[in-house]
Amino acid sequence: MEQLNRRAVLRATGTIGAAGALATLTQATPWTWAPANSIPGVGTGADPRTIFDDEADQVIARVIDSGKVVEVNNLLNQWRTNSQPLPAGLPPELRDFIEHARQLPSWTDRGKLAAAVRFNQRRGTYLGVLYGFASGMMSTVIPKEARAVYYSKGGWDLKDRISKTAKLGYDIGALNAYQPDGEMVVTCVKTRMAHAGVRHLLPKSAHWVRSAPEEKPISQADIMVTWHSLPTTVMRNLEKWKVPLPADESEGFLHSWQVTAAMLGVQDQYIPNSWATADSQAKQVLDPILAWTPEGQKLADMLLDLGMDLDLTLLSRPILGALTRFMLGDKIADWLHIPREPVWTPLLETAWGPYVAVREGLLNAGLPRETYWLFDEFLRQFVLFYMAELRMPISIQIPYFNNPN
Ligand code: HEM
Protein backbone atom coordinates (compact mmCIF):
# COMPACT_ATOMS: atom_id res chain seq x y z
CA MET A 1 0.00 0.00 0.00
CA GLU A 2 2.83 2.33 0.98
CA GLN A 3 4.39 1.69 -2.41
CA LEU A 4 1.14 2.44 -4.22
CA ASN A 5 0.78 5.69 -2.28
CA ARG A 6 4.28 6.82 -3.08
CA ARG A 7 3.81 5.95 -6.72
CA ALA A 8 0.40 7.62 -6.81
CA VAL A 9 2.02 10.83 -5.60
CA LEU A 10 4.84 10.59 -8.07
CA ARG A 11 2.47 9.87 -10.91
CA ALA A 12 0.17 12.70 -9.91
CA THR A 13 3.15 15.04 -9.99
CA GLY A 14 4.00 13.74 -13.44
CA THR A 15 7.31 12.30 -12.27
CA ILE A 16 6.65 8.83 -13.65
CA GLY A 17 6.39 8.62 -17.40
CA ALA A 18 5.19 5.79 -19.63
CA ALA A 19 8.37 3.82 -19.01
CA GLY A 20 7.86 3.98 -15.25
CA ALA A 21 4.22 2.94 -15.55
CA LEU A 22 5.23 0.00 -17.71
CA ALA A 23 7.90 -0.98 -15.22
CA THR A 24 5.31 -0.96 -12.44
CA LEU A 25 3.13 -3.31 -14.43
CA THR A 26 6.08 -5.57 -15.10
CA GLN A 27 6.87 -5.58 -11.40
CA ALA A 28 3.32 -6.66 -10.71
CA THR A 29 3.89 -9.89 -12.68
CA PRO A 30 3.60 -12.55 -9.98
CA TRP A 31 6.45 -14.93 -9.17
CA THR A 32 4.98 -18.32 -10.07
CA TRP A 33 8.11 -20.46 -10.29
CA ALA A 34 7.54 -23.54 -8.14
CA PRO A 35 9.90 -24.35 -5.23
CA ALA A 36 9.60 -28.00 -6.32
CA ASN A 37 12.19 -27.01 -8.97
CA SER A 38 14.61 -25.61 -6.41
CA ILE A 39 17.57 -27.20 -4.66
CA PRO A 40 15.63 -28.39 -1.58
CA GLY A 41 12.54 -29.15 -3.70
CA VAL A 42 10.26 -27.40 -1.20
CA GLY A 43 9.75 -23.84 -0.05
CA THR A 44 7.62 -21.53 2.00
CA GLY A 45 5.97 -20.04 -1.07
CA ALA A 46 7.04 -16.54 0.03
CA ASP A 47 7.32 -14.09 -2.86
CA PRO A 48 11.06 -13.39 -3.36
CA ARG A 49 10.25 -9.92 -4.71
CA THR A 50 9.44 -8.96 -1.12
CA ILE A 51 12.44 -10.66 0.48
CA PHE A 52 15.82 -8.95 0.77
CA ASP A 53 18.68 -9.96 3.06
CA ASP A 54 17.72 -9.03 6.63
CA GLU A 55 20.82 -10.51 8.16
CA ALA A 56 23.28 -8.52 6.01
CA ASP A 57 21.12 -5.42 5.59
CA GLN A 58 20.84 -4.61 9.30
CA VAL A 59 24.53 -5.09 10.05
CA ILE A 60 25.73 -3.12 7.02
CA ALA A 61 23.24 -0.28 7.61
CA ARG A 62 24.72 0.12 11.10
CA VAL A 63 28.28 0.12 9.71
CA ILE A 64 27.33 2.87 7.24
CA ASP A 65 25.43 4.93 9.81
CA SER A 66 28.30 4.68 12.29
CA GLY A 67 30.54 6.48 9.79
CA LYS A 68 33.09 3.67 9.91
CA VAL A 69 32.76 2.34 6.33
CA VAL A 70 36.13 3.58 5.09
CA GLU A 71 37.89 2.09 8.11
CA VAL A 72 36.01 -1.21 7.70
CA ASN A 73 36.72 -1.32 3.95
CA ASN A 74 40.41 -0.71 4.63
CA LEU A 75 40.49 -3.56 7.12
CA LEU A 76 38.59 -5.87 4.76
CA ASN A 77 41.05 -5.13 1.94
CA GLN A 78 43.42 -7.45 3.84
CA TRP A 79 40.90 -10.31 3.72
CA ARG A 80 41.59 -11.96 0.39
CA THR A 81 41.48 -15.77 0.53
CA ASN A 82 38.67 -18.09 1.53
CA SER A 83 40.28 -19.63 4.59
CA GLN A 84 42.16 -16.53 5.78
CA PRO A 85 41.20 -15.36 9.27
CA LEU A 86 39.42 -12.00 9.37
CA PRO A 87 41.56 -8.97 10.25
CA ALA A 88 41.37 -7.75 13.85
CA GLY A 89 39.44 -4.57 14.60
CA LEU A 90 36.14 -5.21 12.75
CA PRO A 91 32.94 -4.30 14.63
CA PRO A 92 31.96 -7.50 16.49
CA GLU A 93 28.53 -7.87 14.84
CA LEU A 94 30.09 -7.51 11.37
CA ARG A 95 32.69 -10.12 12.26
CA ASP A 96 29.92 -12.49 13.42
CA PHE A 97 27.95 -11.89 10.23
CA ILE A 98 30.97 -12.60 8.01
CA GLU A 99 31.96 -15.72 9.95
CA HIS A 100 28.48 -17.07 9.34
CA ALA A 101 28.17 -15.84 5.73
CA ARG A 102 31.52 -17.36 4.66
CA GLN A 103 30.28 -20.96 5.30
CA LEU A 104 29.53 -22.87 2.09
CA PRO A 105 26.00 -24.32 1.81
CA SER A 106 25.63 -27.86 3.21
CA TRP A 107 24.77 -29.16 -0.27
CA THR A 108 28.08 -28.02 -1.83
CA ASP A 109 29.47 -30.88 -3.90
CA ARG A 110 33.26 -30.76 -4.27
CA GLY A 111 33.15 -33.23 -7.16
CA LYS A 112 30.85 -30.96 -9.12
CA LEU A 113 33.03 -27.95 -8.35
CA ALA A 114 36.00 -29.89 -9.75
CA ALA A 115 33.98 -30.51 -12.94
CA ALA A 116 33.27 -26.75 -13.07
CA VAL A 117 37.03 -26.16 -13.11
CA ARG A 118 37.37 -28.41 -16.18
CA PHE A 119 34.51 -26.52 -17.83
CA ASN A 120 36.16 -23.17 -17.11
CA GLN A 121 39.55 -24.37 -18.34
CA ARG A 122 38.18 -25.66 -21.63
CA ARG A 123 35.67 -22.88 -22.27
CA GLY A 124 37.57 -19.99 -20.68
CA THR A 125 38.18 -18.19 -23.97
CA TYR A 126 34.49 -18.00 -24.78
CA LEU A 127 33.64 -17.08 -21.20
CA GLY A 128 35.51 -13.75 -21.39
CA VAL A 129 33.29 -12.60 -24.25
CA LEU A 130 30.16 -14.10 -22.78
CA TYR A 131 30.42 -12.77 -19.23
CA GLY A 132 31.91 -9.49 -20.39
CA PHE A 133 29.60 -8.79 -23.22
CA ALA A 134 26.51 -10.99 -23.36
CA SER A 135 25.93 -10.68 -19.59
CA GLY A 136 27.30 -7.14 -19.30
CA MET A 137 25.15 -5.74 -22.12
CA MET A 138 22.11 -7.70 -20.96
CA SER A 139 22.38 -6.05 -17.55
CA THR A 140 21.73 -2.73 -19.31
CA VAL A 141 18.27 -3.94 -20.37
CA ILE A 142 17.34 -5.33 -16.96
CA PRO A 143 15.57 -2.17 -15.81
CA LYS A 144 15.92 -2.56 -12.05
CA GLU A 145 19.59 -3.45 -12.28
CA ALA A 146 20.34 -0.68 -14.77
CA ARG A 147 18.74 1.94 -12.51
CA ALA A 148 20.39 0.58 -9.36
CA VAL A 149 23.81 0.54 -10.97
CA TYR A 150 23.41 3.91 -12.68
CA TYR A 151 22.31 5.81 -9.55
CA SER A 152 24.75 4.08 -7.17
CA LYS A 153 28.46 4.71 -6.85
CA GLY A 154 28.88 2.08 -9.61
CA GLY A 155 27.31 4.39 -12.21
CA TRP A 156 29.54 7.22 -11.10
CA ASP A 157 32.67 5.17 -11.72
CA LEU A 158 31.67 2.50 -14.21
CA LYS A 159 35.25 1.58 -15.07
CA ASP A 160 35.87 0.63 -11.46
CA ARG A 161 32.64 -1.32 -11.37
CA ILE A 162 33.57 -3.24 -14.53
CA SER A 163 36.90 -4.28 -12.94
CA LYS A 164 35.12 -5.43 -9.79
CA THR A 165 32.49 -7.38 -11.70
CA ALA A 166 35.27 -8.88 -13.84
CA LYS A 167 36.86 -10.05 -10.59
CA LEU A 168 33.78 -12.14 -9.80
CA GLY A 169 33.88 -13.67 -13.32
CA TYR A 170 37.58 -14.37 -12.87
CA ASP A 171 37.34 -15.77 -9.34
CA ILE A 172 34.49 -18.15 -10.12
CA GLY A 173 36.49 -19.57 -13.02
CA ALA A 174 39.75 -19.94 -11.06
CA LEU A 175 41.12 -23.42 -10.39
CA ASN A 176 40.81 -22.94 -6.65
CA ALA A 177 37.62 -20.80 -6.66
CA TYR A 178 35.98 -22.32 -3.58
CA GLN A 179 39.10 -24.04 -2.20
CA PRO A 180 40.73 -22.69 0.98
CA ASP A 181 43.35 -20.70 -0.99
CA GLY A 182 40.81 -19.39 -3.56
CA GLU A 183 38.99 -16.06 -3.43
CA MET A 184 35.40 -16.76 -4.44
CA VAL A 185 33.98 -16.98 -0.90
CA VAL A 186 35.51 -13.60 -0.10
CA THR A 187 34.25 -12.10 -3.37
CA CYS A 188 30.71 -13.37 -2.73
CA VAL A 189 30.55 -12.20 0.89
CA LYS A 190 31.94 -8.77 -0.08
CA THR A 191 29.40 -8.55 -2.91
CA ARG A 192 26.62 -9.49 -0.48
CA MET A 193 27.78 -6.67 1.79
CA ALA A 194 28.00 -4.24 -1.18
CA HIS A 195 24.40 -5.13 -2.08
CA ALA A 196 23.29 -4.55 1.52
CA GLY A 197 25.00 -1.13 1.35
CA VAL A 198 23.14 -0.34 -1.87
CA ARG A 199 19.82 -1.27 -0.21
CA HIS A 200 20.55 1.19 2.56
CA LEU A 201 21.81 4.02 0.35
CA LEU A 202 19.79 3.99 -2.86
CA PRO A 203 16.45 4.82 -1.26
CA LYS A 204 18.15 8.08 -0.21
CA SER A 205 18.94 8.97 -3.86
CA ALA A 206 16.35 11.40 -5.22
CA HIS A 207 17.25 10.30 -8.77
CA TRP A 208 16.64 6.63 -8.00
CA VAL A 209 13.42 7.27 -6.07
CA ARG A 210 12.10 9.28 -9.02
CA SER A 211 12.74 6.59 -11.59
CA ALA A 212 12.48 3.22 -9.80
CA PRO A 213 9.12 1.54 -9.22
CA GLU A 214 10.26 -0.29 -6.08
CA GLU A 215 10.86 0.98 -2.54
CA LYS A 216 14.05 -0.94 -1.95
CA PRO A 217 16.49 -2.39 -4.51
CA ILE A 218 18.00 -5.87 -4.98
CA SER A 219 15.34 -8.31 -3.78
CA GLN A 220 15.97 -12.06 -3.87
CA ALA A 221 13.97 -12.17 -7.11
CA ASP A 222 16.14 -9.42 -8.61
CA ILE A 223 19.29 -11.36 -7.76
CA MET A 224 17.95 -14.41 -9.57
CA VAL A 225 17.03 -12.27 -12.61
CA THR A 226 20.62 -11.02 -12.78
CA TRP A 227 21.87 -14.55 -12.10
CA HIS A 228 20.18 -15.64 -15.34
CA SER A 229 21.98 -12.90 -17.25
CA LEU A 230 25.15 -14.73 -16.21
CA PRO A 231 25.20 -18.58 -16.28
CA THR A 232 21.88 -19.09 -18.08
CA THR A 233 22.80 -16.59 -20.79
CA VAL A 234 26.29 -18.10 -21.12
CA MET A 235 24.79 -21.58 -21.47
CA ARG A 236 22.16 -20.44 -23.96
CA ASN A 237 24.87 -18.94 -26.17
CA LEU A 238 27.21 -21.94 -25.91
CA GLU A 239 24.31 -24.18 -26.94
CA LYS A 240 23.39 -21.85 -29.80
CA TRP A 241 27.01 -21.98 -30.99
CA LYS A 242 26.91 -25.79 -30.71
CA VAL A 243 29.93 -25.95 -28.42
CA PRO A 244 30.14 -29.57 -27.27
CA LEU A 245 29.67 -29.70 -23.51
CA PRO A 246 30.14 -32.95 -21.54
CA ALA A 247 27.18 -33.39 -19.16
CA ASP A 248 29.30 -33.48 -16.00
CA GLU A 249 31.06 -30.23 -16.94
CA SER A 250 27.87 -28.36 -17.73
CA GLU A 251 26.39 -29.62 -14.45
CA GLY A 252 29.53 -28.55 -12.64
CA PHE A 253 29.29 -25.07 -14.15
CA LEU A 254 25.69 -24.85 -12.96
CA HIS A 255 26.70 -26.03 -9.49
CA SER A 256 29.40 -23.36 -9.15
CA TRP A 257 26.69 -20.77 -9.85
CA GLN A 258 24.18 -22.42 -7.49
CA VAL A 259 26.77 -22.12 -4.72
CA THR A 260 27.41 -18.52 -5.76
CA ALA A 261 23.71 -17.65 -5.53
CA ALA A 262 23.59 -19.09 -2.01
CA MET A 263 26.76 -17.25 -1.02
CA LEU A 264 25.16 -14.01 -2.28
CA GLY A 265 22.39 -14.59 0.26
CA VAL A 266 19.71 -16.14 -1.99
CA GLN A 267 17.53 -18.69 -0.18
CA ASP A 268 17.82 -22.27 -1.47
CA GLN A 269 14.11 -22.34 -2.35
CA TYR A 270 14.72 -19.87 -5.22
CA ILE A 271 17.82 -21.56 -6.68
CA PRO A 272 17.04 -23.88 -9.65
CA ASN A 273 18.11 -27.51 -9.25
CA SER A 274 18.94 -28.19 -12.96
CA TRP A 275 19.53 -26.41 -16.27
CA ALA A 276 15.97 -27.25 -17.33
CA THR A 277 14.48 -25.61 -14.25
CA ALA A 278 16.93 -22.69 -14.55
CA ASP A 279 15.71 -22.15 -18.08
CA SER A 280 12.08 -22.34 -16.97
CA GLN A 281 12.78 -19.72 -14.28
CA ALA A 282 14.60 -17.48 -16.78
CA LYS A 283 11.65 -17.70 -19.17
CA GLN A 284 9.41 -16.43 -16.39
CA VAL A 285 11.57 -13.87 -14.68
CA LEU A 286 14.24 -12.67 -17.13
CA ASP A 287 13.00 -12.82 -20.72
CA PRO A 288 9.70 -10.90 -20.19
CA ILE A 289 11.17 -8.07 -18.10
CA LEU A 290 13.94 -7.00 -20.49
CA ALA A 291 13.30 -3.40 -21.52
CA TRP A 292 14.98 -0.17 -22.55
CA THR A 293 15.54 2.52 -19.92
CA PRO A 294 17.42 5.82 -20.23
CA GLU A 295 19.78 4.64 -17.46
CA GLY A 296 20.46 1.36 -19.28
CA GLN A 297 21.13 3.27 -22.49
CA LYS A 298 23.78 5.39 -20.78
CA LEU A 299 25.42 2.33 -19.24
CA ALA A 300 25.37 0.53 -22.61
CA ASP A 301 27.00 3.53 -24.27
CA MET A 302 29.75 3.46 -21.66
CA LEU A 303 30.23 -0.30 -22.07
CA LEU A 304 30.55 0.00 -25.83
CA ASP A 305 33.52 2.31 -25.27
CA LEU A 306 35.16 -0.30 -23.07
CA GLY A 307 38.22 -0.91 -25.25
CA MET A 308 38.81 2.77 -26.01
CA ASP A 309 41.63 3.40 -23.53
CA LEU A 310 43.52 0.26 -24.43
CA ASP A 311 45.26 -0.47 -27.68
CA LEU A 312 42.85 -3.27 -28.56
CA THR A 313 41.73 -2.50 -32.09
CA LEU A 314 39.14 -5.29 -32.27
CA LEU A 315 37.34 -4.03 -29.18
CA SER A 316 36.22 -0.88 -30.98
CA ARG A 317 32.71 0.45 -30.53
CA PRO A 318 31.34 -0.72 -33.93
CA ILE A 319 32.69 -4.24 -33.47
CA LEU A 320 31.39 -4.50 -29.90
CA GLY A 321 28.04 -3.24 -31.18
CA ALA A 322 27.99 -5.98 -33.82
CA LEU A 323 28.85 -8.51 -31.12
CA THR A 324 25.95 -7.31 -28.97
CA ARG A 325 23.56 -7.66 -31.91
CA PHE A 326 24.87 -11.13 -32.64
CA MET A 327 24.65 -12.40 -29.05
CA LEU A 328 21.56 -10.65 -27.74
CA GLY A 329 19.58 -10.30 -30.96
CA ASP A 330 18.18 -7.50 -33.12
CA LYS A 331 15.48 -6.42 -30.67
CA ILE A 332 17.88 -5.57 -27.85
CA ALA A 333 20.47 -4.06 -30.22
CA ASP A 334 17.77 -1.84 -31.76
CA TRP A 335 16.55 -0.74 -28.30
CA LEU A 336 20.12 0.32 -27.51
CA HIS A 337 20.40 2.23 -30.82
CA ILE A 338 23.26 0.04 -31.98
CA PRO A 339 23.55 0.31 -35.77
CA ARG A 340 24.00 -2.77 -37.97
CA GLU A 341 27.71 -2.86 -38.63
CA PRO A 342 28.28 -3.57 -42.35
CA VAL A 343 31.28 -5.91 -42.05
CA TRP A 344 31.16 -7.55 -38.60
CA THR A 345 27.42 -8.19 -38.35
CA PRO A 346 27.32 -10.41 -41.48
CA LEU A 347 30.72 -11.89 -40.65
CA LEU A 348 29.57 -13.01 -37.20
CA GLU A 349 26.28 -14.28 -38.59
CA THR A 350 27.88 -16.40 -41.28
CA ALA A 351 31.30 -17.36 -39.94
CA TRP A 352 31.05 -17.60 -36.12
CA GLY A 353 29.29 -21.00 -36.22
CA PRO A 354 31.92 -22.56 -38.56
CA TYR A 355 34.70 -20.90 -36.51
CA VAL A 356 33.45 -22.57 -33.31
CA ALA A 357 33.11 -25.89 -35.15
CA VAL A 358 36.71 -25.68 -36.42
CA ARG A 359 37.97 -24.59 -33.02
CA GLU A 360 36.19 -27.50 -31.36
CA GLY A 361 37.62 -29.97 -33.88
CA LEU A 362 34.19 -30.72 -35.38
CA LEU A 363 35.06 -29.32 -38.82
CA ASN A 364 38.40 -29.01 -40.54
CA ALA A 365 37.58 -27.05 -43.66
CA GLY A 366 35.19 -24.44 -45.00
CA LEU A 367 36.45 -21.40 -43.13
CA PRO A 368 39.04 -19.01 -44.62
CA ARG A 369 42.18 -19.07 -42.49
CA GLU A 370 42.12 -15.26 -42.18
CA THR A 371 38.63 -15.38 -40.65
CA TYR A 372 39.73 -18.03 -38.16
CA TRP A 373 42.69 -15.89 -37.11
CA LEU A 374 40.56 -12.78 -36.88
CA PHE A 375 38.08 -14.42 -34.48
CA ASP A 376 40.93 -15.98 -32.50
CA GLU A 377 42.55 -12.57 -32.16
CA PHE A 378 39.18 -11.10 -31.15
CA LEU A 379 38.82 -13.61 -28.30
CA ARG A 380 42.45 -13.03 -27.30
CA GLN A 381 41.88 -9.27 -27.08
CA PHE A 382 39.00 -9.88 -24.68
CA VAL A 383 41.33 -11.96 -22.51
CA LEU A 384 43.91 -9.13 -22.67
CA PHE A 385 41.23 -6.65 -21.69
CA TYR A 386 40.39 -8.64 -18.57
CA MET A 387 44.04 -9.09 -17.72
CA ALA A 388 44.47 -5.31 -17.90
CA GLU A 389 41.40 -4.83 -15.72
CA LEU A 390 42.59 -7.33 -13.15
CA ARG A 391 46.27 -6.38 -12.98
CA MET A 392 45.81 -4.35 -9.79
CA PRO A 393 44.60 -6.03 -6.60
CA ILE A 394 40.85 -5.40 -6.52
CA SER A 395 38.78 -5.37 -3.39
CA ILE A 396 35.02 -5.12 -3.56
CA GLN A 397 33.88 -2.54 -1.02
CA ILE A 398 30.82 -1.48 0.93
CA PRO A 399 29.61 1.68 -0.82
CA TYR A 400 29.01 4.82 1.23
CA PHE A 401 27.65 7.23 -1.33
CA ASN A 402 25.37 7.24 -4.36
CA ASN A 403 26.07 8.58 -7.84
CA PRO A 404 25.92 12.33 -7.19
CA ASN A 405 24.89 13.06 -10.81
C1 HEM B 1 27.75 -4.50 -6.73
C2 HEM B 1 27.71 -8.93 -8.68
C3 HEM B 1 22.87 -8.80 -8.58
C4 HEM B 1 23.20 -3.99 -8.26
C5 HEM B 1 28.15 -5.73 -7.18
C6 HEM B 1 29.49 -6.22 -7.20
C7 HEM B 1 29.49 -7.43 -7.78
C8 HEM B 1 28.12 -7.75 -8.10
C9 HEM B 1 30.70 -8.33 -8.05
C10 HEM B 1 30.70 -5.46 -6.66
C11 HEM B 1 31.18 -4.53 -7.70
C12 HEM B 1 31.27 -3.15 -7.20
O1 HEM B 1 31.52 -2.92 -6.01
O2 HEM B 1 31.09 -2.26 -8.03
C13 HEM B 1 26.38 -9.31 -8.72
C14 HEM B 1 25.91 -10.65 -9.04
C15 HEM B 1 24.55 -10.63 -8.99
C16 HEM B 1 24.17 -9.26 -8.68
C17 HEM B 1 26.82 -11.82 -9.38
C18 HEM B 1 23.55 -11.72 -9.21
C19 HEM B 1 23.85 -12.98 -9.39
C20 HEM B 1 22.54 -7.47 -8.55
C21 HEM B 1 21.21 -6.92 -8.72
C22 HEM B 1 21.30 -5.58 -8.65
C23 HEM B 1 22.69 -5.26 -8.41
C24 HEM B 1 19.96 -7.76 -8.93
C25 HEM B 1 20.23 -4.52 -8.76
C26 HEM B 1 18.98 -4.74 -9.00
C27 HEM B 1 24.45 -3.72 -7.76
C28 HEM B 1 24.89 -2.40 -7.35
C29 HEM B 1 26.19 -2.56 -6.88
C30 HEM B 1 26.53 -3.97 -7.04
C31 HEM B 1 24.09 -1.13 -7.43
C32 HEM B 1 27.08 -1.52 -6.25
C33 HEM B 1 27.82 -0.70 -7.21
C34 HEM B 1 28.54 0.38 -6.43
O3 HEM B 1 27.87 1.28 -5.95
O4 HEM B 1 29.74 0.30 -6.31
N1 HEM B 1 27.33 -6.69 -7.71
N2 HEM B 1 25.30 -8.51 -8.52
N3 HEM B 1 23.41 -6.42 -8.36
N4 HEM B 1 25.45 -4.63 -7.56
FE1 HEM B 1 25.36 -6.57 -7.96
Boltz pocket constraint, residues with backbone or C-beta under 6 A from the ligand:
constraints:
  - pocket:
      binder: B
      contacts: [[A, 144], [A, 145], [A, 146], [A, 148], [A, 149], [A, 152], [A, 153], [A, 154], [A, 155], [A, 160], [A, 161], [A, 162], [A, 164], [A, 165], [A, 168], [A, 187], [A, 191], [A, 194], [A, 195], [A, 198], [A, 217], [A, 218], [A, 219], [A, 222], [A, 223], [A, 224], [A, 226], [A, 227], [A, 230], [A, 264], [A, 396], [A, 397], [A, 399], [A, 401]]
      max_distance: 6.0
